[in-house]
Amino acid sequence: MGLISLQRRLISLLAEELKEYIPQFEPYSADYQMVLYASKDLQEWMKHEWSLEGVSFYESLERLVCERSHEFRVFLKPWVSKWIEKWRERVKLMHTQPKLPENVQKKIMEAKKIYRRFEFGRELKALIIRKLIRHGEICMPSFIAENLIIEEIAKRMKNAKPSLSNIELDPLDIYSSLSERISRLPMEKGPLIYLRVKPRVF
């Protein structure tokens, strides 16, 4: 099975499960975006659990989906249930962009620019994603990880014009700071992701 066909099959299975838990869910409408999020998160979770990447991961996924489909469906049901629980807890849907104070918005934008130029940004994000998954944050861990890193960079920004040279960006230090926060997340409730959607979507 080709990669595209495998992805379509996985999305189809997830759509069926989401429909079971959300009766009003319409997978072939604007709700389709939710299936894409779930598919990405499931694959992130599996990569973490299996410690596989690249071709090895997709070969293992294909065997599970195609050759052990019943076993995979049995596994998928509780995973989707947990994912929906986390979606409702961590994701807030909004029809308009949230208003932030101008100085806060400016600092976040600068922090995003610095993060994109950060030499070890990708590796740091991967570590944070794994930490989030270990603590049960299986819904949109990639988005949450990036937001946490950007927030941490923004906190370290000095009054001078922000740049990589005047901000302490030791990836291990950032990871240590965020690890403490992530360890407390199971005791915290409330959204970590704010999605802007069109009216009547989801």
Secondary structure by P-SEA (a helix, b strand, c coil): ccaaaaaaaaaaaaaaaaaaacccccccccaaaaaaaaaaaaaaaaaaaaccccaaaaaaaaaaaccaaaaaaaaaaaaaaaaaaaaaccbbbbcccccccaaaaaaaaaaaaaaaaccaaaaaaaaaaaaaaaaccccaaaaaaaaaaaaaaaaaccccccccccccccaaaaaaaaaaaaaaccccccccbbbbbccccc
